[in-house]
Amino acid sequence: MKLTFIGADHEVTGSCHCLQACGKNILIDCGMEQGQDVYENQELPMKPSDVDYILLTHAHIDHSGLLPLMYAKGFRGSVYTTKATTDLCGIMLRDSAHIQEFEAEWRNRKARRAGEAEFVPLYSMNDAIGVLEHFVSCQYDDIIQITEDIRVRFSDVGHLLGSASIEVWLTEGDISKKIVFSGDIGNINQPIIKDPQYLKEADYVVMESTYGDRNHGGTPDYVKELARIIKETFDRGGNVVIPSFAVGRTQELLYFIRKIKYDNMLPEYEGFEVFVDSPLAVEATSIFQKNIDNCFDEEAMELVRQGINPIAFSGLKTSVTSEDSKAINFDEKSKVIISASGMCEAGRIRHHLKHNLWRKDSTILFVGYQAHGTLGRSIIEGATSVKLFGELIEIKAHIEKLDGISGHADQEGLLRWLHSFESKPKVFVVHGEDTVCEHFKNMIQDEGYEAIAPFSGAEFDLGTDELIFEGISTKKVKISQKAFRAQAIFDRLVAAGNRLLAVIAHNKGGTNKDLVRFTDQINALCDKWDR
């Protein structure tokens, strides 16, 4: 029984773990890396064609995005996951393949003109369709006998429609072990979907740590805050542009906006329009509505019983074609635009940013995690300009963030999930930024847990309870990890400076007494650090 760590080790994206037991090769997730890629992932310890099963926690691309590549390289085993995840992967993997092919076509047009070699896409649409034929849909809480010696169970973890923690029971001879893969643990009190389900028993836990070093700060009144942002922006005559993940976050936003409209919280803008500009988000919303019975929480179900669609309302517009998308930016009325991708790395959101970032009257509202190295992270940390489609765009729009709106549990939520186990399992801390993994590992060690934060390639023998190999912390970037952290800290300082400039501008027109005191405070701070 050997567990090998492949991806999302001291990093947030690209989740992949390999379990070799009972004569079978099993992957838990097979995700694509997104944003800044710091560490070099090690190769699978077997050929893709030798993988027997893949257990998939949920549909997000950083957990599922390399499944078509596995198929392209010969994988023909079974992919076990929940029904809703199967439905979502049906659109998300095809969408990912379309992006791969489109990017290859675009690059090759440039390459032909420059006489360069052809760029080959990571995988094709046929690969995505092919792997989808190998999905096996499972119901929550059912124990599935994969082989005589391997059983699994999917438990709702409240992160995304269909998301799950996966319990795996293994028996080799007289040795029996239970290992739990947390998947992405959901935040409590999210709209639409249920809160995380807590488990009681495990010998080992492979646990995410995305927010392992901080808390969200309670549960804000998202509806009230969103209504405020919309009103203030519309009062200025601008647009509210929301970079949003097409699956999960978009549907939550529709839930909030439906309540704003239903409760008539913006009477002066009654009937305001909301554009969902993402074909993927439109399809995902349809899938949400097909999985009501198994996945919706009680509050959403009560609306359904009253005949109310929780994520639909008057004024909701969907944009599917590129012509529909372009027309949005030629409509001068103030509106809400929800578009993917959530980290602004690709997709139609970049066009909407190009048309709105330079406008003082518009608002760019971030509603989800922004990974290091992404355009979204740069904007939210105070960049004064960005380059889009070869054009330098000055950032004058209001930049806002709905704090606490996250599909991930915070530190408190992670500990609540871990503490639910009746005896302390050994914990492998994964799926977090480098310093966060270390912080969370150290914290739970102080609570008496035996914990490891493995690097890619680390191997652990479940039978003998021994770490065989610690993994390789090979960095893909040329700077040292120390320098990388120093740069990240300096970037925070620059962002704080940009915020100070914004506060100064905000105080224009203040009383002379207040402005003199503010000036003295700034000068005193400068005197302290100007050395």
Wavefront OBJ file of the C-alpha trace (Angstrom):
o trace
v 0.000 0.000 0.000
v 1.829 3.073 -1.239
v 0.619 6.670 -1.519
v 2.543 8.976 -3.856
v 1.976 12.729 -4.011
v 2.069 14.192 -7.516
v 0.335 17.596 -7.635
v -0.893 20.462 -5.412
v 1.936 19.862 -2.954
v 3.028 23.189 -1.462
v 0.866 24.662 -4.233
v -2.864 25.331 -4.603
v -3.708 23.860 -8.004
v -3.100 20.675 -9.991
v -4.331 18.165 -7.404
v -3.239 14.583 -8.006
v -2.443 11.719 -5.630
v -1.550 8.149 -6.570
v -2.594 5.148 -4.505
v -1.091 1.732 -5.287
v -2.814 -1.005 -3.316
v -4.417 -4.427 -3.702
v -2.731 -4.845 -7.076
v -4.404 -1.729 -8.488
v -3.188 1.718 -9.526
v -5.588 4.465 -8.450
v -5.429 8.247 -8.934
v -7.360 10.608 -6.713
v -7.969 13.676 -8.902
v -5.967 14.605 -11.979
v -5.977 18.374 -12.108
v -4.466 21.089 -14.246
v -2.154 23.682 -12.714
v -3.429 27.263 -12.891
v -1.760 30.567 -12.091
v 1.840 30.684 -10.935
v 3.509 27.263 -10.991
v 6.343 27.249 -8.456
v 7.321 23.591 -8.069
v 8.084 20.952 -10.649
v 5.594 18.093 -10.401
v 6.999 14.586 -10.558
v 5.777 12.054 -13.095
v 3.254 9.343 -12.287
v 4.955 6.149 -11.080
v 3.238 4.219 -13.876
v 2.069 4.786 -17.449
v -1.408 6.306 -17.825
v -2.497 3.114 -19.554
v -1.669 1.195 -16.362
v -3.970 3.312 -14.164
v -6.998 1.212 -13.242
v -9.259 3.770 -11.558
v -9.510 7.503 -10.982
v -11.524 8.824 -8.041
v -12.605 12.416 -8.670
v -13.526 14.739 -5.786
v -15.182 17.451 -7.915
v -15.357 19.083 -11.328
v -13.108 22.128 -10.950
v -10.382 22.085 -13.600
v -7.569 22.129 -11.034
v -8.866 18.707 -9.964
v -10.227 17.268 -13.233
v -8.510 19.163 -16.049
v -5.900 16.577 -17.057
v -8.323 13.661 -17.381
v -8.517 14.097 -21.188
v -4.704 14.079 -21.309
v -4.709 10.787 -19.404
v -7.094 9.425 -22.029
v -4.876 10.721 -24.834
v -1.957 8.843 -23.254
v -3.809 5.552 -23.021
v -5.942 5.569 -19.852
v -9.038 3.402 -20.322
v -9.999 2.702 -16.712
v -13.053 3.930 -14.817
v -13.533 7.420 -13.340
v -15.683 7.202 -10.207
v -17.379 10.387 -9.040
v -20.780 11.790 -8.065
v -23.607 12.245 -10.553
v -23.488 16.053 -10.394
v -19.720 16.027 -10.944
v -20.239 13.777 -13.958
v -22.760 16.265 -15.334
v -20.479 19.252 -14.726
v -17.420 17.534 -16.199
v -19.519 16.899 -19.294
v -19.362 20.625 -20.022
v -16.151 21.659 -18.248
v -13.814 19.148 -19.866
v -15.247 19.866 -23.308
v -14.815 23.583 -22.623
v -11.208 23.006 -21.538
v -10.540 21.020 -24.720
v -12.048 23.827 -26.795
v -9.682 26.298 -25.112
v -6.705 24.008 -25.807
v -7.611 23.710 -29.485
v -8.425 27.409 -29.876
v -5.115 28.443 -28.293
v -3.222 26.032 -30.544
v -4.958 27.441 -33.629
v -4.128 31.001 -32.575
v -0.496 30.184 -31.813
v -0.059 28.292 -35.046
v -1.307 31.223 -37.121
v 1.477 33.291 -35.579
v 3.978 30.425 -35.832
v 3.365 29.945 -39.557
v 3.997 33.618 -40.209
v 7.217 33.445 -38.170
v 8.333 30.103 -39.630
v 8.233 28.460 -36.208
v 7.343 24.888 -35.274
v 3.688 23.878 -34.898
v 2.167 24.157 -31.417
v 0.306 21.013 -30.366
v -2.664 21.348 -27.969
v -2.463 19.567 -24.653
v -5.453 17.463 -25.697
v -8.336 17.487 -28.146
v -12.110 17.527 -27.988
v -12.086 13.837 -28.899
v -9.951 13.141 -25.825
v -12.433 14.966 -23.579
v -15.381 13.108 -25.073
v -13.467 9.846 -24.838
v -12.672 10.095 -21.129
v -16.244 11.157 -20.325
v -17.428 7.775 -21.610
v -15.452 6.160 -18.763
v -17.217 8.049 -15.955
v -19.157 6.016 -13.390
v -21.731 8.099 -11.507
v -22.161 7.437 -7.780
v -24.680 8.556 -5.168
v -23.599 10.304 -1.988
v -23.180 7.975 1.023
v -23.349 4.727 -0.962
v -20.440 2.331 -0.360
v -19.105 1.215 -3.746
v -17.233 -2.088 -3.952
v -14.647 -1.309 -6.645
v -12.818 -4.621 -6.175
v -13.011 -7.370 -3.582
v -10.449 -5.495 -1.445
v -11.237 -1.832 -2.251
v -14.348 0.101 -1.204
v -15.062 3.818 -1.576
v -17.716 6.268 -0.437
v -18.421 9.847 -1.554
v -19.591 12.288 1.149
v -20.875 15.792 0.431
v -18.130 18.276 1.338
v -20.074 21.441 0.477
v -17.555 23.064 -1.879
v -19.340 22.819 -5.236
v -22.350 21.070 -6.680
v -21.396 17.379 -6.506
v -18.162 17.922 -4.558
v -17.086 15.158 -2.215
v -14.637 13.866 0.296
v -13.696 10.307 -0.611
v -13.323 7.525 1.938
v -11.222 4.578 0.750
v -11.059 1.213 2.565
v -8.147 -1.078 1.608
v -7.375 -4.666 2.606
v -4.148 -6.480 1.746
v -3.814 -9.816 3.501
v -4.226 -9.134 7.201
v -3.654 -5.369 6.850
v -6.658 -3.060 6.573
v -6.423 0.716 6.281
v -8.825 3.574 5.756
v -7.682 6.769 4.018
v -9.809 9.869 3.498
v -9.157 12.407 0.743
v -10.788 15.638 1.842
v -11.167 17.201 -1.590
v -11.821 20.925 -1.295
v -13.654 21.478 1.996
v -16.567 23.867 1.608
v -17.340 27.038 3.480
v -20.388 26.912 5.744
v -23.550 28.914 5.057
v -23.041 29.012 1.309
v -26.211 29.552 -0.702
v -27.807 26.735 -2.712
v -25.577 23.805 -1.692
v -25.354 21.991 1.641
v -22.757 22.520 4.369
v -19.840 20.042 4.564
v -20.578 16.584 5.897
v -18.268 15.517 8.728
v -16.612 12.108 8.956
v -15.664 10.153 12.047
v -13.005 7.547 11.270
v -9.761 7.370 9.308
v -6.221 6.097 9.679
v -4.916 8.709 7.246
v -6.279 11.988 5.907
v -5.049 13.828 2.810
v -6.290 17.330 3.544
v -6.475 20.606 1.644
v -5.175 23.791 3.302
v -6.052 26.660 0.927
v -7.010 29.004 3.778
v -5.040 27.212 6.476
v -3.432 30.423 7.714
v -6.442 32.736 8.006
v -10.146 33.098 8.649
v -12.785 34.714 6.483
v -13.922 36.914 9.359
v -17.422 35.623 9.975
v -20.281 35.490 7.505
v -20.926 38.905 5.954
v -24.313 40.008 4.701
v -23.467 39.310 1.051
v -26.831 40.496 -0.235
v -26.608 43.853 1.547
v -22.989 44.392 0.490
v -23.671 43.452 -3.132
v -26.677 45.787 -3.192
v -24.469 48.609 -1.883
v -21.836 48.061 -4.571
v -24.441 47.926 -7.349
v -26.170 51.088 -6.117
v -22.980 53.113 -5.745
v -21.789 52.046 -9.183
v -25.118 52.739 -10.880
v -25.253 56.139 -9.132
v -21.957 56.954 -10.872
v -23.325 55.700 -14.194
v -20.931 52.749 -14.442
v -21.046 48.960 -14.768
v -20.397 46.313 -12.131
v -18.048 43.784 -13.738
v -17.645 40.535 -11.815
v -14.917 38.050 -12.793
v -16.569 34.844 -11.653
v -15.992 31.131 -11.805
v -18.567 29.792 -14.233
v -19.478 26.865 -12.021
v -20.543 27.528 -8.445
v -19.748 31.176 -7.869
v -21.889 32.444 -10.763
v -24.930 30.564 -9.475
v -24.359 31.947 -5.953
v -24.286 35.494 -7.338
v -27.559 34.877 -9.181
v -29.028 33.649 -5.889
v -27.976 36.900 -4.155
v -29.209 39.150 -6.968
v -32.571 37.353 -7.098
v -33.008 38.221 -3.409
v -32.003 41.865 -4.015
v -34.682 42.102 -6.678
v -37.308 40.100 -4.768
v -36.853 42.278 -1.663
v -36.855 45.468 -3.800
v -33.575 46.618 -2.242
v -32.797 48.905 -5.209
v -36.148 50.580 -5.996
v -34.439 53.387 -7.933
v -32.992 50.803 -10.332
v -35.917 48.411 -10.528
v -35.536 46.050 -13.468
v -31.756 46.501 -13.792
v -30.159 43.994 -16.135
v -27.692 41.277 -15.266
v -25.670 39.649 -18.050
v -24.171 36.204 -17.595
v -21.579 36.272 -20.361
v -20.225 32.745 -20.390
v -21.598 29.793 -22.364
v -20.103 27.499 -19.714
v -21.870 29.358 -16.901
v -25.173 29.159 -18.776
v -24.827 25.388 -19.178
v -23.671 24.979 -15.576
v -26.718 26.862 -14.310
v -28.901 24.397 -16.173
v -27.069 21.497 -14.508
v -27.607 23.073 -11.073
v -31.328 23.042 -11.771
v -31.194 19.340 -12.738
v -29.539 18.339 -9.448
v -31.920 20.007 -7.008
v -32.987 16.921 -5.049
v -29.530 15.601 -4.139
v -27.504 18.780 -3.754
v -29.615 21.822 -2.765
v -29.734 22.904 0.880
v -32.965 23.341 2.829
v -33.230 27.103 2.230
v -32.992 26.654 -1.539
v -35.393 23.703 -1.420
v -37.969 25.814 0.423
v -37.902 28.315 -2.450
v -38.343 25.467 -4.916
v -41.339 24.171 -2.951
v -42.859 27.665 -3.225
v -42.435 27.554 -6.982
v -39.534 30.024 -6.953
v -36.423 29.376 -9.040
v -33.553 30.300 -6.650
v -31.245 31.442 -9.478
v -33.573 33.145 -11.968
v -35.258 36.567 -12.075
v -36.515 39.270 -14.427
v -33.725 41.204 -16.090
v -31.420 38.184 -16.297
v -29.766 37.988 -19.717
v -27.554 35.186 -20.971
v -24.897 35.678 -23.602
v -23.783 32.665 -25.603
v -22.443 33.883 -28.953
v -19.456 36.191 -29.351
v -21.765 38.723 -31.021
v -23.962 38.748 -27.904
v -20.872 39.304 -25.788
v -19.584 42.208 -27.862
v -22.984 43.895 -27.817
v -22.879 44.151 -24.005
v -20.099 46.743 -24.123
v -21.981 48.904 -26.641
v -25.015 49.145 -24.364
v -24.624 52.418 -22.445
v -27.031 51.529 -19.632
v -25.515 50.615 -16.273
v -25.591 46.876 -15.783
v -24.061 43.946 -13.922
v -21.757 41.757 -16.041
v -20.805 38.326 -14.700
v -18.162 36.655 -16.833
v -15.457 33.987 -16.686
v -12.700 33.281 -15.952
v -12.752 33.963 -12.251
v -9.021 34.829 -12.092
v -9.125 36.893 -15.330
v -6.618 34.607 -17.028
v -8.715 33.827 -20.104
v -12.176 34.104 -21.572
v -14.594 36.939 -22.147
v -13.905 38.692 -18.842
v -10.724 40.134 -20.332
v -12.763 41.994 -22.951
v -15.039 43.426 -20.280
v -12.012 44.484 -18.230
v -10.583 46.219 -21.286
v -13.816 48.218 -21.648
v -14.269 49.020 -17.944
v -10.956 49.107 -16.057
v -10.179 52.613 -17.307
v -13.619 53.978 -16.338
v -13.784 55.842 -13.006
v -17.521 55.152 -12.806
v -17.281 51.344 -13.104
v -16.547 48.747 -10.433
v -14.576 45.515 -10.788
v -15.856 43.189 -8.065
v -13.821 40.121 -7.122
v -15.725 37.276 -5.508
v -13.234 34.438 -5.266
v -9.669 33.333 -4.630
v -7.025 34.893 -6.900
v -3.922 32.727 -7.270
v -0.408 34.180 -7.317
v 0.648 35.168 -10.821
v -2.873 35.718 -12.171
v -4.208 38.950 -13.637
v -6.906 39.018 -10.961
v -4.308 38.845 -8.166
v -2.352 41.690 -9.772
v -5.424 43.938 -9.985
v -6.629 43.209 -6.458
v -3.149 43.897 -5.017
v -3.068 47.417 -6.464
v -1.665 47.340 -10.001
v -2.070 50.757 -11.644
v -2.188 49.392 -15.190
v -2.413 46.076 -16.998
v -1.856 44.898 -20.561
v -4.834 43.408 -22.376
v -4.777 42.352 -26.021
v -1.520 44.216 -26.544
v -2.894 47.462 -25.121
v -1.851 49.079 -21.831
v -5.004 49.819 -19.796
v -4.820 52.280 -16.899
v -6.810 51.132 -13.867
v -9.191 53.845 -12.721
v -12.240 51.707 -11.886
v -13.220 51.025 -8.281
v -11.774 47.688 -7.193
v -13.906 45.837 -4.647
v -13.886 42.399 -3.065
v -16.666 40.550 -1.291
v -14.639 39.372 1.688
v -15.549 35.964 2.997
v -17.301 34.809 -0.158
v -15.316 31.686 -0.791
v -16.116 28.117 -1.661
v -13.249 27.030 0.602
v -13.425 26.606 4.348
v -11.224 29.011 6.293
v -8.801 27.918 8.999
v -11.616 27.541 11.510
v -13.646 25.465 9.056
v -10.683 23.237 8.208
v -10.080 22.551 11.890
v -13.783 21.879 12.462
v -13.684 19.261 9.691
v -10.473 17.673 11.021
v -11.650 17.659 14.634
v -14.731 15.652 13.654
v -12.602 12.488 13.485
v -13.011 10.643 16.762
v -9.365 9.566 16.951
v -6.505 11.596 15.502
v -5.525 10.336 12.044
v -2.147 10.985 10.443
v -2.567 14.062 8.230
v -0.955 14.889 4.900
v -1.345 18.633 4.269
v -1.718 19.531 0.580
v -3.435 22.048 -1.715
v -2.094 25.263 -0.202
v 0.538 27.850 -0.979
v 4.005 26.918 0.259
v 3.995 28.920 3.485
v 0.344 28.090 4.163
v 0.973 24.324 4.010
v 3.809 24.683 6.492
v 1.786 26.942 8.783
v -1.209 24.620 8.904
v 0.989 21.536 9.353
v 2.795 23.145 12.307
v -0.461 24.288 13.858
v -2.089 20.852 13.858
v 1.161 19.263 15.049
v 0.893 21.542 18.066
v -2.581 20.033 18.614
v -1.076 16.553 18.774
v -1.629 15.398 15.193
v 1.142 13.628 13.322
v 1.304 15.731 10.165
v 3.383 15.939 7.000
v 3.357 18.583 4.240
v 4.762 16.507 1.353
v 6.463 17.794 -1.770
v 5.721 16.310 -5.174
v 7.132 12.807 -5.493
v 6.841 12.020 -1.778
v 6.028 8.353 -1.089
v 4.394 6.922 2.007
v 3.986 3.216 2.821
v 0.540 2.810 4.395
v 1.276 -0.782 5.388
v 4.399 -0.024 7.435
v 3.331 3.540 8.329
v 6.634 4.959 7.040
v 7.631 7.895 4.848
v 9.751 6.293 2.140
v 10.710 9.469 0.283
v 10.183 13.112 1.224
v 9.627 14.353 -2.323
v 11.494 16.896 -4.405
v 11.066 20.624 -3.949
v 12.356 21.427 -7.441
v 11.344 24.971 -8.326
v 10.171 25.851 -11.795
v 11.086 29.510 -11.261
v 14.734 30.505 -11.364
v 14.643 32.601 -8.208
v 14.960 30.946 -4.825
v 11.893 30.305 -2.727
v 13.248 32.821 -0.223
v 13.463 35.446 -2.956
v 9.992 34.484 -4.163
v 8.547 35.040 -0.694
v 10.470 38.313 -0.353
v 9.027 39.512 -3.658
v 5.525 38.543 -2.549
v 5.986 40.520 0.670
v 7.319 43.519 -1.256
v 4.355 43.281 -3.637
v 2.077 43.562 -0.597
v 3.952 46.704 0.446
v 3.471 48.240 -2.999
v -0.235 47.350 -2.841
v -0.455 49.053 0.563
v 1.166 52.154 -0.949
v -1.383 52.175 -3.754
v -4.138 51.891 -1.177
v -2.701 54.873 0.711
v -2.866 56.964 -2.468
v -6.504 55.944 -2.884
v -7.242 56.967 0.737
v -5.544 60.328 0.155
v -7.690 60.939 -2.921
v -10.790 59.907 -0.961
v -10.056 62.592 1.662
v -10.011 65.438 -0.846
v -12.344 68.134 0.453
v -11.841 67.184 4.101
v -11.386 69.771 6.834
v -8.031 71.529 7.041
v -7.532 70.201 10.562
v -8.030 66.569 9.495
v -5.840 66.936 6.402
v -2.997 68.506 8.397
v -3.158 65.662 10.966
v -3.240 63.046 8.166
v -0.235 64.709 6.480
v 1.736 64.731 9.736
v 1.000 61.030 10.269
v 2.207 60.153 6.779
v 5.368 62.232 7.182
v 6.086 60.607 10.542
v 5.728 57.178 8.937
v 8.053 58.216 6.103
v 10.625 59.574 8.577
v 10.594 56.231 10.409
v 11.206 54.119 7.284
v 13.271 56.488 5.108
v 16.643 55.151 6.112
l 1 2 3 4 5 6 7 8 9 10 11 12 13 14 15 16 17 18 19 20 21 22 23 24 25 26 27 28 29 30 31 32 33 34 35 36 37 38 39 40 41 42 43 44 45 46 47 48 49 50 51 52 53 54 55 56 57 58 59 60 61 62 63 64 65 66 67 68 69 70 71 72 73 74 75 76 77 78 79 80 81 82 83 84 85 86 87 88 89 90 91 92 93 94 95 96 97 98 99 100 101 102 103 104 105 106 107 108 109 110 111 112 113 114 115 116 117 118 119 120 121 122 123 124 125 126 127 128 129 130 131 132 133 134 135 136 137 138 139 140 141 142 143 144 145 146 147 148 149 150 151 152 153 154 155 156 157 158 159 160 161 162 163 164 165 166 167 168 169 170 171 172 173 174 175 176 177 178 179 180 181 182 183 184 185 186 187 188 189 190 191 192 193 194 195 196 197 198 199 200 201 202 203 204 205 206 207 208 209 210 211 212 213 214 215 216 217 218 219 220 221 222 223 224 225 226 227 228 229 230 231 232 233 234 235 236 237 238 239 240 241 242 243 244 245 246 247 248 249 250 251 252 253 254 255 256 257 258 259 260 261 262 263 264 265 266 267 268 269 270 271 272 273 274 275 276 277 278 279 280 281 282 283 284 285 286 287 288 289 290 291 292 293 294 295 296 297 298 299 300 301 302 303 304 305 306 307 308 309 310 311 312 313 314 315 316 317 318 319 320 321 322 323 324 325 326 327 328 329 330 331 332 333 334 335 336 337 338 339 340 341 342 343 344 345 346 347 348 349 350 351 352 353 354 355 356 357 358 359 360 361 362 363 364 365 366 367 368 369 370 371 372 373 374 375 376 377 378 379 380 381 382 383 384 385 386 387 388 389 390 391 392 393 394 395 396 397 398 399 400 401 402 403 404 405 406 407 408 409 410 411 412 413 414 415 416 417 418 419 420 421 422 423 424 425 426 427 428 429 430 431 432 433 434 435 436 437 438 439 440 441 442 443 444 445 446 447 448 449 450 451 452 453 454 455 456 457 458 459 460 461 462 463 464 465 466 467 468 469 470 471 472 473 474 475 476 477 478 479 480 481 482 483 484 485 486 487 488 489 490 491 492 493 494 495 496 497 498 499 500 501 502 503 504 505 506 507 508 509 510 511 512 513 514 515 516 517 518 519 520 521 522 523 524 525 526 527 528 529 530 531
